[in-house]
């Protein structure tokens, strides 16, 4: 158990280093097949953060998320690796699939942490709705940049090609969310 906690710490710090353009993040990641499966432990802090976000949404007077939203969240953990596998095969960087998924899994925890912070600030009355909505508008761009950065540093492809690679899982996840919303009427 302690080893898994240590691996989570290393994964989170490595992803933060990569996202903040610091060197040395590669040494912190276990890019073996075991490290690949362990990176899905990022689901635990991510789910806690998403639950916190959903609670804050309800407390802030917004419509609480539906069951379909939870299903979409769960499916995103399955959709990304599938879409990333296709993207790496098409782009000829199959060997980069495992590092990409590992860094992505730990990196998205930071995205959820940012969202949770913003919603908590609203709930605490430290920011108003207008500011939150502006931040959420900027978040859409920020999210794409985070995925782009993760793809760029792990795939070793040129900037534009990395952007295309990052777009494949994002678009696939959005389509998956749309289909779930249609199925559940939410």
C-alpha angles and dihedrals in degrees: 000000000000089000091055091050089050090049090051090051091050092046093050094046092045092051091048090050091050092047092049094049095248122146125238099049092120092064091058097055125084100217094182123111088262090054088050093057093041090054088069086070082082083082089077100061090033092055091048090051092046090050089051090050092049092049091049091049090056093045091049090060098253121131107277116244116266132230087263090061091055090048090050090051091051093046091052088068089058099038097054098059091046094049091043090052091053092046094050092048093048092046093046096241099111091146089063095058097092097047090046094053093043094051091042093052093052093038096057090060086069091052091053090045090055092050092047090051092052093048091046090051089053092047090050090051094243093122131027130235094258092056091046092050090050090050091048089052090053090044091068089061092040091053091054090048091052092051090045092051092049091050092046097052096042103039098044091218128138116278098260094043089051089051089053091048091050091049094057096068093038093053091042091052091048090051090049091051091049091052092049091049090051092048094049098034093236 
